[in-house]
Amino acid sequence: MNRTEFVIATAIILLLAFAMGWFTHWLLHRFARVAGSDLAEMDKLAQSLHEAEELRDQAVIYLEQREGELMSQIAQTEAELRAAMDGLRDARTEAEEMRAYIERMHANG
């Protein structure tokens, strides 16, 4: 290997080393920049998710309370309905007894 070939080989090796170093620096810089901006966006998304979970928990609690109130109202209404039906049944029975009594009085009289 003569002197010219040695210089050319050394220049090619140095050029390749420079190109690899530059490409590595560019690649790392690009990933670091993307990761930094993604991290800020992830923080924002995490905060939004946390707020949405809190709202969902509040909505679930409200719905459970409302369901309890409605179930209580339904139970109360059903109890009132049973009482009204019992009263109606008693009133019908009494009305039938009164009719029978009146018919017996007319039949006797």
RODO-2510 file (C-alpha; in nm, 4 decimals, decimal comma):
residues 109
     n   res          X          Y          Z
     1     m     0,0000     0,0000     0,0000
     2     n     0,1619     0,3231    -0,1073
     3     r     0,1247     0,6640     0,0476
     4     t    -0,1648     0,7816    -0,1772
     5     e    -0,3736     0,4734    -0,1122
     6     f    -0,3102     0,5140     0,2611
     7     v    -0,4266     0,8781     0,2564
     8     i    -0,7375     0,7910     0,0521
     9     a    -0,8225     0,4976     0,2808
    10     t    -0,7720     0,7163     0,5899
    11     a    -0,9884     0,9925     0,4387
    12     i    -1,2671     0,7444     0,3577
    13     i    -1,2510     0,5983     0,7105
    14     l    -1,2617     0,9471     0,8675
    15     l    -1,5471     1,0512     0,6382
    16     l    -1,7445     0,7386     0,7321
    17     a    -1,6741     0,7986     1,1027
    18     f    -1,7901     1,1608     1,0684
    19     a    -2,1046     1,0552     0,8806
    20     m    -2,1882     0,7890     1,1403
    21     g    -2,1322     1,0361     1,4244
    22     w    -2,3459     1,3018     1,2583
    23     f    -2,6241     1,0504     1,1840
    24     t    -2,6138     0,9180     1,5430
    25     h    -2,6308     1,2731     1,6821
    26     w    -2,9223     1,3609     1,4545
    27     l    -3,1056     1,0404     1,5470
    28     l    -3,0591     1,0910     1,9225
    29     h    -3,1576     1,4561     1,8984
    30     r    -3,4720     1,3639     1,7058
    31     f    -3,5762     1,0963     1,9559
    32     a    -3,5007     1,3199     2,2545
    33     r    -3,7060     1,6028     2,1061
    34     v    -3,9985     1,3732     2,0234
    35     a    -3,9845     1,2072     2,3647
    36     g    -3,9861     1,5471     2,5363
    37     s    -4,2891     1,6721     2,3472
    38     d    -4,4634     1,3359     2,3874
    39     l    -4,3975     1,3465     2,7597
    40     a    -4,5676     1,6848     2,7928
    41     e    -4,8603     1,5587     2,5876
    42     m    -4,8774     1,2427     2,7983
    43     d    -4,8886     1,4549     3,1149
    44     k    -5,1762     1,6541     2,9687
    45     l    -5,3577     1,3347     2,8662
    46     a    -5,2991     1,1811     3,2095
    47     q    -5,4453     1,4905     3,3763
    48     s    -5,7478     1,4801     3,1441
    49     l    -5,7936     1,1102     3,2149
    50     h    -5,7749     1,1740     3,5890
    51     e    -6,0393     1,4471     3,5634
    52     a    -6,2610     1,2224     3,3511
    53     e    -6,2314     0,9416     3,6071
    54     e    -6,3278     1,1824     3,8863
    55     l    -6,6316     1,2981     3,6878
    56     r    -6,7257     0,9363     3,6191
    57     d    -6,6951     0,8498     3,9894
    58     q    -6,9146     1,1478     4,0804
    59     a    -7,1707     1,0426     3,8190
    60     v    -7,1738     0,6855     3,9514
    61     i    -7,2251     0,8094     4,3074
    62     y    -7,5069     1,0400     4,1936
    63     l    -7,6740     0,7588     3,9991
    64     e    -7,6482     0,5223     4,2962
    65     q    -7,8053     0,7836     4,5247
    66     r    -8,0787     0,8575     4,2722
    67     e    -8,1444     0,4860     4,2239
    68     g    -8,1776     0,4466     4,6015
    69     e    -8,4241     0,7358     4,6168
    70     l    -8,6295     0,5950     4,3297
    71     m    -8,6318     0,2448     4,4776
    72     s    -8,7533     0,3951     4,8058
    73     q    -9,0280     0,5841     4,6233
    74     i    -9,1276     0,2679     4,4366
    75     a    -9,1466     0,0710     4,7615
    76     q    -9,3557     0,3457     4,9220
    77     t    -9,5863     0,3654     4,6199
    78     e    -9,6289    -0,0125     4,6156
    79     a    -9,7154    -0,0081     4,9873
    80     e    -9,9706     0,2684     4,9265
    81     l   -10,1132     0,0717     4,6332
    82     r   -10,1490    -0,2422     4,8458
    83     a   -10,3205    -0,0387     5,1185
    84     a   -10,5540     0,1200     4,8630
    85     m   -10,6343    -0,2199     4,7079
    86     d   -10,7039    -0,3660     5,0539
    87     g   -10,9300    -0,0686     5,1323
    88     l   -11,1093    -0,1087     4,7990
    89     r   -11,1547    -0,4819     4,8603
    90     d   -11,2971    -0,4102     5,2065
    91     a   -11,5256    -0,1411     5,0609
    92     r   -11,6546    -0,3816     4,7932
    93     t   -11,7133    -0,6503     5,0510
    94     e   -11,9005    -0,4037     5,2691
    95     a   -12,1014    -0,2802     4,9689
    96     e   -12,1972    -0,6390     4,8800
    97     e   -12,3021    -0,7016     5,2412
    98     m   -12,5121    -0,3834     5,2382
    99     r   -12,6792    -0,4860     4,9075
   100     a   -12,7522    -0,8291     5,0450
   101     y   -12,8949    -0,6725     5,3630
   102     i   -13,1111    -0,4301     5,1627
   103     e   -13,2371    -0,7101     4,9376
   104     r   -13,3278    -0,9194     5,2451
   105     m   -13,5096    -0,6230     5,3995
   106     h   -13,7100    -0,5697     5,0780
   107     a   -13,7812    -0,9382     5,0532
   108     n   -13,9086    -0,9482     5,4141
   109     g   -14,0977    -0,6307     5,3984
***
